[in-house]
Amino acid sequence: MYEVRVEADFSAAHFLRDYNGKCENLHGHNYKVYAYVKGEILNEGGMLLDFTFLKGALREVCKTLDHTNLNDIEEFDQNPSAERISFYIYREICRLLKEKNVDISYEKGKKTAYLSAVSVFETETSKATYSVE
């Protein structure tokens, strides 16, 4: 099994509802995001997936989140946890790549390239990952 990873970052503010602690107050993070693609078959150029496609999609999603209040994004339902952010980014990468005719969607038993996970780091020591495995 081959795996490739790209990374990007963004800065944003958020607060957590239904949380009893300091994170219920508006605060910000410098998020780091990793996107992983896995597969067993390399293309004719010897690559699982051209980094350019994956990096471009990830950076485009992060750009839409950069310098925002994440609570203003409807999909987070006023509770933009790192877990929800990782799923949102996963879904948006898939959508953007599909628009460019790059299919990396997950299918059980698929041997070709698929987006396997997105990890979102709020700090160097705290991350959440959405994974299809």
C-alpha positions as a Markdown table, in Angstrom:
| # | Residue | x | y | z |
|---|---|---|---|---|
| 1 | Met | 0.0 | 0.0 | 0.0 |
| 2 | Tyr | 1.3 | 3.4 | -0.9 |
| 3 | Glu | 0.5 | 6.6 | 0.9 |
| 4 | Val | 1.1 | 10.3 | 0.1 |
| 5 | Arg | 0.5 | 13.3 | 2.4 |
| 6 | Val | 0.3 | 17.0 | 1.8 |
| 7 | Glu | -0.2 | 19.8 | 4.3 |
| 8 | Ala | -1.5 | 23.3 | 4.5 |
| 9 | Asp | -2.5 | 25.7 | 7.2 |
| 10 | Phe | -5.0 | 28.4 | 8.1 |
| 11 | Ser | -5.8 | 30.7 | 11.0 |
| 12 | Ala | -9.3 | 31.1 | 12.3 |
| 13 | Ala | -11.4 | 31.8 | 15.4 |
| 14 | His | -14.1 | 29.7 | 17.0 |
| 15 | Phe | -15.9 | 28.9 | 20.2 |
| 16 | Leu | -17.5 | 25.7 | 21.3 |
| 17 | Arg | -21.1 | 25.6 | 22.5 |
| 18 | Asp | -22.2 | 23.0 | 25.1 |
| 19 | Tyr | -18.6 | 23.1 | 26.4 |
| 20 | Asn | -17.9 | 23.9 | 30.1 |
| 21 | Gly | -14.6 | 25.6 | 30.0 |
| 22 | Lys | -12.4 | 28.2 | 28.5 |
| 23 | Cys | -13.0 | 27.0 | 24.9 |
| 24 | Glu | -16.6 | 28.2 | 25.1 |
| 25 | Asn | -15.2 | 31.7 | 24.7 |
| 26 | Leu | -14.2 | 33.0 | 21.3 |
| 27 | His | -10.5 | 32.2 | 20.7 |
| 28 | Gly | -8.3 | 31.3 | 17.7 |
| 29 | His | -5.9 | 28.7 | 16.4 |
| 30 | Asn | -3.2 | 28.5 | 13.8 |
| 31 | Tyr | -4.5 | 25.2 | 12.3 |
| 32 | Lys | -2.3 | 22.7 | 10.4 |
| 33 | Val | -4.0 | 20.3 | 8.1 |
| 34 | Tyr | -2.7 | 17.0 | 6.6 |
| 35 | Ala | -4.5 | 15.2 | 3.8 |
| 36 | Tyr | -3.6 | 11.5 | 3.1 |
| 37 | Val | -4.2 | 9.5 | 0.0 |
| 38 | Lys | -3.7 | 5.7 | -0.1 |
| 39 | Gly | -3.7 | 3.1 | -2.9 |
| 40 | Glu | -2.0 | 0.1 | -4.3 |
| 41 | Ile | -1.7 | 1.0 | -8.0 |
| 42 | Leu | 0.7 | 3.7 | -9.3 |
| 43 | Asn | -0.1 | 5.6 | -12.5 |
| 44 | Glu | 2.0 | 5.4 | -15.6 |
| 45 | Gly | 4.3 | 8.1 | -14.2 |
| 46 | Gly | 5.0 | 6.0 | -11.1 |
| 47 | Met | 2.9 | 8.1 | -8.8 |
| 48 | Leu | -0.1 | 7.3 | -6.7 |
| 49 | Leu | -1.5 | 10.8 | -7.3 |
| 50 | Asp | 0.2 | 14.0 | -8.5 |
| 51 | Phe | 0.9 | 16.1 | -5.4 |
| 52 | Thr | -0.3 | 19.1 | -7.3 |
| 53 | Phe | -3.9 | 18.0 | -7.4 |
| 54 | Leu | -4.1 | 17.2 | -3.8 |
| 55 | Lys | -2.1 | 20.1 | -2.5 |
| 56 | Gly | -4.2 | 22.5 | -4.7 |
| 57 | Ala | -7.5 | 21.2 | -3.4 |
| 58 | Leu | -6.4 | 21.3 | 0.2 |
| 59 | Arg | -5.0 | 24.8 | -0.1 |
| 60 | Glu | -8.2 | 26.0 | -1.7 |
| 61 | Val | -10.3 | 24.7 | 1.2 |
| 62 | Cys | -8.0 | 26.1 | 3.8 |
| 63 | Lys | -8.1 | 29.5 | 2.0 |
| 64 | Thr | -11.9 | 29.6 | 2.4 |
| 65 | Leu | -11.5 | 29.0 | 6.2 |
| 66 | Asp | -8.5 | 31.4 | 6.7 |
| 67 | His | -9.2 | 34.4 | 9.0 |
| 68 | Thr | -12.9 | 33.5 | 9.6 |
| 69 | Asn | -15.0 | 32.8 | 12.6 |
| 70 | Leu | -15.7 | 29.1 | 12.0 |
| 71 | Asn | -19.0 | 29.4 | 13.9 |
| 72 | Asp | -20.3 | 31.4 | 11.0 |
| 73 | Ile | -20.0 | 28.4 | 8.7 |
| 74 | Glu | -23.4 | 26.6 | 8.6 |
| 75 | Glu | -22.1 | 23.1 | 8.3 |
| 76 | Phe | -20.5 | 23.3 | 11.7 |
| 77 | Asp | -23.9 | 23.9 | 13.4 |
| 78 | Gln | -22.3 | 26.6 | 15.6 |
| 79 | Asn | -19.9 | 24.0 | 17.1 |
| 80 | Pro | -16.8 | 23.8 | 14.9 |
| 81 | Ser | -14.8 | 21.2 | 16.8 |
| 82 | Ala | -11.6 | 19.9 | 15.2 |
| 83 | Glu | -13.4 | 16.7 | 14.4 |
| 84 | Arg | -16.1 | 18.5 | 12.4 |
| 85 | Ile | -13.5 | 20.6 | 10.7 |
| 86 | Ser | -11.6 | 17.5 | 9.6 |
| 87 | Phe | -14.7 | 16.0 | 8.1 |
| 88 | Tyr | -15.6 | 19.3 | 6.4 |
| 89 | Ile | -12.2 | 19.5 | 4.8 |
| 90 | Tyr | -12.3 | 15.9 | 3.7 |
| 91 | Arg | -15.7 | 16.4 | 2.0 |
| 92 | Glu | -14.6 | 19.6 | 0.3 |
| 93 | Ile | -11.3 | 18.1 | -1.0 |
| 94 | Cys | -13.4 | 15.3 | -2.6 |
| 95 | Arg | -15.8 | 17.8 | -4.1 |
| 96 | Leu | -13.1 | 20.0 | -5.6 |
| 97 | Leu | -11.1 | 17.1 | -7.0 |
| 98 | Lys | -14.3 | 15.6 | -8.5 |
| 99 | Glu | -14.9 | 18.9 | -10.2 |
| 100 | Lys | -11.5 | 18.5 | -11.8 |
| 101 | Asn | -12.2 | 14.9 | -12.8 |
| 102 | Val | -9.8 | 13.5 | -10.3 |
| 103 | Asp | -11.6 | 10.6 | -8.5 |
| 104 | Ile | -10.2 | 9.8 | -5.1 |
| 105 | Ser | -13.4 | 8.8 | -3.4 |
| 106 | Tyr | -13.4 | 5.8 | -1.1 |
| 107 | Glu | -14.8 | 2.5 | -2.1 |
| 108 | Lys | -14.3 | -0.6 | 0.0 |
| 109 | Gly | -11.6 | -2.8 | -1.5 |
| 110 | Lys | -10.6 | -0.1 | -4.0 |
| 111 | Lys | -7.0 | -0.6 | -5.1 |
| 112 | Thr | -6.5 | 2.8 | -6.8 |
| 113 | Ala | -5.9 | 6.1 | -5.0 |
| 114 | Tyr | -8.5 | 7.3 | -2.5 |
| 115 | Leu | -8.5 | 10.1 | 0.1 |
| 116 | Ser | -8.1 | 8.1 | 3.3 |
| 117 | Ala | -7.9 | 10.7 | 6.0 |
| 118 | Val | -7.7 | 14.4 | 6.9 |
| 119 | Ser | -6.0 | 15.5 | 10.2 |
| 120 | Val | -6.5 | 18.9 | 11.8 |
| 121 | Phe | -4.1 | 20.1 | 14.4 |
| 122 | Glu | -5.3 | 22.9 | 16.7 |
| 123 | Thr | -1.8 | 22.9 | 18.3 |
| 124 | Glu | 1.3 | 20.8 | 17.8 |
| 125 | Thr | 0.0 | 18.4 | 20.5 |
| 126 | Ser | -3.7 | 18.3 | 19.7 |
| 127 | Lys | -5.3 | 16.9 | 16.6 |
| 128 | Ala | -8.5 | 15.3 | 15.3 |
| 129 | Thr | -8.7 | 13.0 | 12.2 |
| 130 | Tyr | -11.5 | 12.0 | 10.0 |
| 131 | Ser | -10.7 | 8.7 | 8.3 |
| 132 | Val | -12.6 | 6.4 | 6.1 |
| 133 | Glu | -10.8 | 3.3 | 7.4 |
